[in-house]
Amino acid sequence: MLLKLLLPCLLFGALSQAQQEPAMDCSAQIKCPINVYFTIDTSESIALQVLPPGGLVERIKSFSELFVKKLQEELYKDHITITWEFGGLHFSDEVKIYSQITSNSNEYIQRLRSINYLGRGTFTDCALSNMTSQVVAQASPENRVRFAVVITDGHVTGSPCGGMKSRAESARDAGIKLFAVSPSTNKYESGLREIANSPVELYRNNYQATGTTGEIHVETIDRIIKVMKQEAYSECYKLTCLEKPGTPGPKGYRGQKGAKGDIGGAGPPGEKGRQGDPGIEGPIGYPGPKGFHGMKGEKGELGSEGKKGVAGLAGRNGTDGQKGKLGRIGAPGCKGDPGDKGPLGYPGDVGERGQEGDPGSKGDHGRPGRDGPPGPPGELGQKGEQGSPGSPGLPGQKGRQGERGGGGPKGEPGRRGDPGTKGGAGPIGPSGEKGDVGPEGQRGLPGEVGNKGAKGDLGLPGPRGSSGEIGSLGRNGSRGDSGDVGQRGEPGAPGPKGDRGRTGFSYPGPRGPTGDRGDKGNPGPQGARGEYGQKGAPGVKGTSGDPGDPGPTGEPGPRAPQGEPGEPGDPGPEGDPGLTDCDVMTYVRETCGCCDCEKRCGALDIVFVIDSSESVGLTNFTLEKNFVINVVSRLGSIAKDPKSDTGTRVGIVQYSHDNTFEAIQLNDSRIDSLATFKDAVKRLQWIAGGTYTPSALRFAYDHLIKGSKRDKAKVFAVVITDGRYDPRDDETLLQSLCSGDVIVNAIGIGDMFSRQQEDESLKSIACNDQSRVTGMNLFADLVAEEFIDKMEEVLCPDPFIVCPDLPCKTELAVAHCTQRPVDIVFLLDGSERIGLENFRYARTFVEDVAQRLTLARSADDELNARMALLQYGSEAEQRVAFSLSHNLTVIADRLAQMKYLDSSSNVGSAIIHAINNIVNDQGGRQRVARRNAELAFVFITDGITGSKSLSEAVTSMRKVDAVPTVIAVGDDVDMDILLQIGLGDRAAIFREKSFSQLSRSSFFDRFIRWIC
């Protein structure tokens, strides 16, 4: 009651006090200092984009200078006074602060103009870390608005300071808002988006400092400054000055009782009360709602060490908590398509306060309230009396015969029958000839199920009984006795004749069990005595009787004295000849191939000079290393002793900026095999710095060639670069390798920004010999087979073959695919694009392959090779020239008879036809190809073919475990389809310029090695 009397008094006093306090003056101007820190990338990827080197850095300096000149003190929207502070640094793989934070724009511009580009790598994370520490340490204490303008292309070569994304987050946590500006059109957008604040559409927004012709993008500066001012206005100017208490209105009428409100949210924690008396232990309550996270408190001072507390009572077991909420939404995905509606604009200026309106008149009576909820359901009525049973109905008419029912469940098997009586012994029949093993027939179909009997007549319905009370649920009954065994069903009708089974095995089956011996027959009746015959003539003297049985063996007599030695016997028959040395070596060659002839290039020194600068990029640097390994692998073995006067030695120099050269020496004793050389090359790491090509050439001559030259050795140098080098390097050193007898080959490749190489500097590197200069657009062209073949001929023009000195003086050539089962299916493109002449070249190539391979000895040989060929045209044109065969004569004859289709080309249907008719039999039910053999599909095509049914064909190829090889001839090829046919393996795609070169030894040997 007392509270009801005091509450109106307290409210009246508060309103009166509010009317007496003066409102805040909104006309007062608010000071709003803004800090802007420029972070400028001057690494090699920026410095070498525009010629002369460093030109783009000069344009960035002009952009920044114009930016600062536009940052003037002003009164913004008649409410805040904006002032500016400036600071900046530039970076590559090191960071240099060119200006501390200052409010003097002229002083800042003077320091900005003194920047010189650093070159080398790009460590953006270190630059962002330094920028954050500078702003936090040097910005004015009252400065609450801080921006950083990061001018970079988004490309990084390393992250020694924790990563660019992490350092950008740290800057945002420090209250710094980051704008990401690309210096030109060459940029890595994903890197720039990692730098920019959120929303990216506001702080990235395709900001670009310069155009393609070098003009400064003033519009970029204006857009960024506009965002800065608006963000500063929202930060510095608050609308609390417009808040003004009004006069209290008249007391309103008492409203209707409101509906029950929702459960309110958890309230803030109250003040800590005194410790209460221990109460009686209550029941375990329901788990309460999860509380809100409290605000992070400020770190308190270090308290004094407290006394050891008294051990508390053991706590009660807590209740199980509720299931936790789902986790946070993960990191944002990839950038989606641009939306239709743009972002909301900035809030407009605050309007003037309107005049106070007149108090309103008394409102009308409210509308009647809504109907209340329906009442609770009434109680159930009493159960009605039971009705009398109805009279029985008339019998119904006889129903029509029901339809034939379905088959009943299968009966239990009948018991086994009693054994029959033993039969008499039959007469022994004559032995028949052994018959051929019959085909294995399919199991016959089951016999038809008998018809079910007709349904009986429907009986008369009985009278309806009275409803009984619902009984309690009965217990489960015990298991019933097993039923009587059913009678055995009649045998079914004989099934249709089965398909011809597999060919039986040739070995005899196991011997059957011995039959029972027959009973002895009854003796016949004795005949009557015959009459005496006439006396016969004397008979012929009979033959001597058989000798009698030997008597029992007597006891052995005493041992006789040793006899005289006999005469020497006659020489025995001549034995089979043993294996000769030639036979042994032939067996070794055919089984392991360890006695191959070896290619050698004579006394040869090769030095590779490869570019490891930032403008090359990590992926392209890896391609350079692969190029070196592939070329050296073609030159035979490496000299085991680097001090020897014979053999091939290889050295490498990788270079970047000054004093960062790394080398593999020509006379390194650890490089004694191709394997050790490959391992040393793979360990080379990308330096990612500047480009000091002239100094690298001088280093290669002084440290690799000059001190280790051999008298009779040819010296080659292969220089790989984009032709662009740092102008601070000495240009006169470009021809450092031209002194002496070094043959220099310069390979110029477009850089990471897809710009063409500079031919003039490349020509100087190659000692002004234009024929020794090779230009490329992509680093991937380095590892193309055609270019590797060319470099093999350049570096080893006169190879000689050295064969091991073996007792067998026959020609040593390892038999291909020996003891290795492989089934090769050629799919030859017969389209009109091929032409008749090229078709003949392809046919000759297949025949040469058949003659080179070691074919299987017989149809059931589980080793060696078999071949098949399918020529394909349109979707419905496929012709099998010959199925999988080991007979060279059959293969040659069928190839000679094969005619050119001269049609269109669809490889998808050809693959499916080959699987159904060559890999499997014509019905596709049984595999013809050997399961223990590798199944190789070799496609010979001009690279252009239809893609219909190709996806289905590729899936079928995977199911039969086919290994594809694609021979694509010509320059106009569809690489996407070739990759699909090759199951994504680029190494399985062989390129050749013309069909006439398919049988050339370099290509042919490489193909045979790949297949086998």
Disulfide bonds with the S-S distance in Angstrom:
Cys26-Cys241 2.15
Cys32-Cys236 2.00
Cys126-Cys161 1.93
Cys582-Cys808 2.27
Cys597-Cys803 2.02
Cys601-Cys796 2.04
Cys738-Cys767 2.00
Cys817-Cys1012 1.85
